[in-house]
């Protein structure tokens, strides 16, 4: 298993933040998106929020390949629909590269 930690900001609007959280409740998530995550070799995924900053933690199996996941997502209309919906709420971090949403975080401490 490998762990990835990523960050992204939401638009700093209480209504958008509430709606983003609504879509991420287990009962409101889209099964096709969940299936695409699991099929990519992502065994665990958690998203945390403070203010409008999000942090995602992913635990992946040896099957996970970031480039394969991007290609699979690009070819999946339901995932693209989800990404379009989520982009309404999200804003890139100031240091994100062009077109980058979730930015990989650098581990600086481990106990």
Secondary structure, DSSP 8 states (H G I E B T S, - for coil): -EEEEEEEEE-S-HHHHHHHHHHTSTTTS-HHHHHHHHHTTEEEEEEEEETTEEEEEEEE-TT--HHHHHHHHHT-HHHHHHHHHHHTTEE--TT--TT--SEE-------
